[in-house]
């Protein structure tokens, strides 16, 4: 019984063909496409307003050279929110619960920011490895620690997103299973458990949006250090 709780995180297959690529491509079909009319519909206007507010808030502390990343990070934000929200629907698969996929998103973007800093301002990029005013005997140790912390950043990005979504999905399944089992035995407790499940679902909707925002926000902070 305990092992079956993790079946929801297995990549779905059909006739031996993995369907994770389909799960990654289908959310893009739900987005409204721009029209040639002077006035857009309400959904497209809301989407444009959201993207505009998000990019203006995210890139306000970054200089003009980093604004080239606006399209990449805004697209990543919408993509992660869509995957996380669709994963809360029944009988769906959440690709962002796979650590391999999250690392595949985090490592290339983090590496691009590091290489950008090494190319544009190598002195400042290497200066982050040694805090200002550090004692001379501690310089080798601090450089090793800062280097390790630098390489842990993409791992922290991927693990944070994976762990939060996986824990939420497991908790929802555990509470739903408890409500189903308690319904014929103790109806009052089952109703209370169902109410808790409903509140937890609302919390998971917030977590799905917040985790996508945190992922992109941390990536923008790494970009800000290297631009």
Secondary structure, 3 states (H helix, E strand, C coil): CCHHHHHHHCCCEECCEECHHHHHHHHHHHCCCCCCCCCCCHHHHHHHHHHHHHHHHHHCCCCHHHHHHHHHHHHHHHHHHHHHHHCCCCCCCCHHHCHHHHHHHHHHHHHHHHHHHHHHCHHHHHHCCCCCCCCHHHHHHHHHHHHHHHHHHHHHHHHHHHHHHHHHHHHHHHHHHHHHHHCCCCHHHHHHHHHHHHHHHHHHHHHHHHHHHHHHHHHHHHHHHHC
